[in-house]
Amino acid sequence: MLEVRLSIHVRDVDLPALNQAEWQRVRKKMAELGIQPDRHPMLRDELAGYRSVRCGQIRIVLVVDDEHCTVTIVAVGRRRAGNRRDVYAEFSRRLERERL
C-alpha cells in the first residue's frame, strides 16, 4: 500500500494555555495528521468543511486540501460544550469576524 504524507501547516491560531502533558499529546497528534487526515470527522453547520481531531479534552480543528496535499490547523482549544469559550464557538466567532 502506498502511503502519502501530507504537509502540515499551522495557521495563526490562538493557542490555549495548556500544561506540558497536554502540549505533548497535541504535538504528537499534529505529527500524525499527515497520515489519513480524512479519517477524522467532518464538522457541521457553520463549520462545514472543517475536521476535528480529539486529543483528550483538547480539539484540533483542521482543513484538508487534497489538491495541494496540505493539512492546515486552524484552531486548537478545549472542548467546553455550551460554554462561549468552547473551541468550536470561538472558532465560529472568528470565522464570522473574518467574513465581515
N, C-alpha and C positions, 0 to 999 in steps of 0.2 A: 504494500500500500504506500502510495506517495504521500508524504506529509509536507504541506506548505505552511511555513511560518509567516504570519503577517507582522508587519512592523507596528509598534505601539507608540502612540503619541499622547501626551498628557496636555490637554488644553488648560488654559489659565483657570484653574478651579480653586474654589475656596476650600482649602484643606482644613478639616476639623481638628480640634485638639484631641489627639489620640495618644494613648500610652504606648510605651515601647513594644509591648507584646502585640498590640493591635496593629501597629505600623508594620511589624514583621509579617503578620498574616496578610495584610493588604498588599505589601510589596511582593509576597510570594504569589498571590492571586494575579497581580498585574503581570508578572513574568509568565504566567500560564495562559494569559488571554490570547496570545498569538496562535495558539493551537485550538482549533474548533470554537471560535468565539460565537458562532451562531447556535451553539447548544444552550446558551443562556436565554431565559425567557424574554420575549418582547414586552414592552410596557404598552399601556393602552391610553385612550383618551388624548389629552393634550401632549402626552409624552410618547405617542405612537412613533415608531421608527427607532426608538432607543431600546437598549437592552439593559438588564440589571444582573449584577453578579453579587451573590450573597457571600459575606465574609463575617460570620457571627452576626452581630447587630449592625455592622457596617455594610453599606451598599456601595457598589461601584457602578455608576451609570455610564454607558458607553454607546458609541455608534460604530457600526461596521461598514466600511466602504469596500465592497468586493472588487469594484473596478480598479481601485488603486492599491488593493491589498493592504489596507490600514485599519487599525482599531484606534479610535480616539476616545480617551477617557474624558468625560465632560463634567462629572460630578463625583465626589466622594463624601459620604456622610453617614450619620447614624439614622437608622430606621426608627422613627417615633410616630407610630400610627396615630392620627388625629391631632398631632401637635404641629404648630406652624413652623417649628424648627426641624421638622422631618425632612430628610434629604430630597424626597420627591417634591414636597411642597416648595422648598426653597429653590430647587432647580426649575420648577414650573414658573415661579415668580420671575426668576432671572430670564427665562425664555420670553415671557411677556414683556419685560423691560427692553429686551433686545429687539423685539419686533416693532416696538413703537418708534 
